[in-house]
C-alpha cells in the first residue's frame, strides 16, 4: 500500500490525465462502458478531479488505496457499464449534483452555494436541506452495494490555514457520519479526507470562486467484489 507521500508524487500525472479526460465533452459526459478497455492502464485522474491543480496536505484518508487502479479489458467495460448506470441514477435523483464519470469512478461535487450539501458559515452540522440530498444519495448507495465511498472536504481561503483544515475535516466527517450513523451504511465502505484551503478549483479572489472552493466531493468507486465479479463475467479468472 502506498503512503500518502508516495501518492502525492503522482498528482502531476493525475492533473494531466484529468485535463485529457475531462476537456473532451464526449468523455466528460461519459459512457465509460467502452472506455474501460481503452484507459485500462491509466490511473490517477480521480485524484486530479477532487484536488484540482494542487497536491495539498490532506488529512488521514488512504486515498490511493480507495481509488485503486483502473480495470481494463472486458472486465473494465463491464465495470464501466455498471458505474454508468449508477451515475445516471444519481443525476436523475439529485438534479443539482455535479456528477462526473472519471476512470472507473463517479465524482460528485457539492459546492457551498449551488447544489445539494450546504453548510452555514463556520458551521459543519448537516442541515435539513442537506439531509434531503444525502438521503437520496444514501438510497442509491444501498441500491449499489458493491462500491466504496471517499468523502473529501475543502474550504476557501478565508481564515487561517489551521482553522480551514479543521473546518474541512469536520464537514467531511459530518457527511461520512451521516451516511454511517444516521443512514446505517457500512462504515467499512467509507474513507474520509480533507484538504482545507490547499486545493482550490477556482480563484479565491471572487465570491463566486470562493463558493466553488467551499465544497465536498463524494467519490464512488468499484470495490474488490465488483472487480472480481467483472473479471469472472469476462472470463479473466
N, C-alpha and C positions, 0 to 999 in steps of 0.2 A: 504494500500500500504506500502510495506516495505521500510525502509530508506536505504540509501547507506551503512551505517554502519551495519545494520542488515543483508543486503545481503552479505556483505563480510564475515560474520560469516559462510556462507555455502560453502565458497571456498574450504575448505579441502575436504568436501564431493564431490564438483564438480570435483576436481582433481582425486579423487579415481574413480569416475564414468567415467571420461574421459579415464583413463587408461583401465578400464574394457571394455568400448565400442569401443575404437579405436585400441587397440592392436590386436584384433581379425580381421583378414583380411576380413572375410565374413561380419562382422558387419560394419567395416570401409567403405567398398566399397558398402555397403548398398543395400539391398532392405528393406526399412522400412515399407512396406505395412503390413507384418505380425508382424514386431517387435513392432508396435504401441501398440498392445494389451499386449505384454509382459512387456514393460518397463513403463507402464502407470503411476505408482506412483513415478517413479524415475525422478528427475529434477536436473538441475544444471550442466549437462555435457557441455552445451554450454559455460558456464562461464569458465570452465577449458580450453576449446578449444581456447578461444580468449585471455585469460590472462596467459596461461601457468601455472607454478607452484608458482606464486606469486600473492598475493592479490592486491598489488598496491594501489595507492591513487585514481586515476581516476579523471575524470572531472565532468561534470554536468548531464550526462545522467541517466535516470531511467532504468538501465539495467534490473533489475529483473522484472519490470513491463512490459517491452517489450517482454522479453523471455517468461514469464508466466510459467504455469505448463504444464507438458506433458499430452496429452489427451490419455486415454487408451481405451480398449474395441474395439467394432466395429467402433466407431467414430474415434478412433486413427488409425485404419487400413485404413480408407477412407482418412484421412488427410495424412498419410504416403504415400499412392499411389500418391496423388496429388503433394506432395513435391518431391517424387522420379522423377516424370516426369519433374518437373521444374529443378531439379539438373542435370538430363541428358541433358536437353536443354542447360543449362549453359556450361556443358562440351563440347557439340558439337559446340556451337557458339564461345566459348572462350577457345581454346585448352590450352593456357598457364596458365589458372587459376587453383589453387589448390582448389578443391571442395570436401567438406566432409559433409555427412549427419550425424547430431548429434541430438538425440532426435527427436522432431518434426521439427527441423530447418535445414537450409543449411548454413554452414560456408564456406565462400570464403576467401582465404588468398592471398593477393598480396604483395610480398616482394620487396625490393628495387633493386633487380638485375635480377630476372628471369621471372617474369610473370605479365605483363599487366598494372600495375599502377606504374609509375616511378616519382621520384622527384629528381631534381638536388640537389647537396649538399647545405644544409642550405636553400633550397627553398621549397615553398609549393604550387606554382601555378600548375595547371593541364596543362601538356604539350601536344603536338599534339599526341605523341604515346599513352599516357594515354587516351586521348579522344576517340580513336578508341575502346579501351576496354570498357570504360564506356558507350559509345553509344550502344554497343551491349547488355550490361547488362541492360541498361535503357529500351531497346526494350522488353526484356524478362520480366522486372517488369511491363511494360504496359500490356503484354500478360497475366500475372498472377496478377491481381489487388488485390486479397484477401490476401495480405501479408503485414506485417510491416517489416521495414528495420532498422537495427542497424549498424552504421558505427563507427569503433573503430581505433584510431591511436596509433602507437607505434614508438619508436626510439631505436637506440643502445645507448651505454653508453658514447660515445664521447661527451664532452661538459658538462656543469653544469646541475644539476637536474632541476633547474628552466627553463633554456633555452630549454631543451628537452621536458619538459611538455608543454611549449608554442608551440614548433615546432610540436609536435604530435597533439595538438589541432588544429593548423592552417591547417595541412594536412588533418585531418579528416573532418574539416569544409569545406575545399575546395572540397572534394569529395561529401559531402552532398549538398553543394550549387550548384555543377554542375548538380546533379540529379534534384534538385528542381527549380533552376533558369534557367539554360541553356536548360534542357530537359523537364521542365514543370511538373515533377511528384509532387504529392501532398505532401506538407511539413508535413502534419499530419501523413504520413506513416513512417517518419524518426525520429530516435533518434541518437544523436552523442555523443561519449565519447572518452576519451583519457587518456593514461597511461604513457606517456613519456618513460623513460628507466626502469620503475619499474617492467615490466612484460615480461622479455625476454623468448624466447622459445629455445634459443641456447646460447652458450658461447659468451661473448663479447671479448674474448681473441684472436680471429682469425678474419681475414677479412670476411671469409665465414659465421661465426657465426653472426657477426655484420650485414651482409647483410640480414640474415633471420630475425633479430630483428627489422630492419627498415621496418615495414610492416603496411598495412592497412587491417583490417578484415571487411568484409561485411557479416552480419548475416541476413538471411531472415527467418521469422517465420510466421506461420498462424495467421491472425488477428481474431478478435472475430466473424466476419461474417463467415469465413471459418469454425471455430469451431462449431458455431451454425448450419450452414447448414449440417455439417457432422453428428451432433447429430440427426437432423431431418431425414436425409437419413438413419441413423442406427436405427431409431425408438426409440431414447432415450429421446425424448421430449414429 
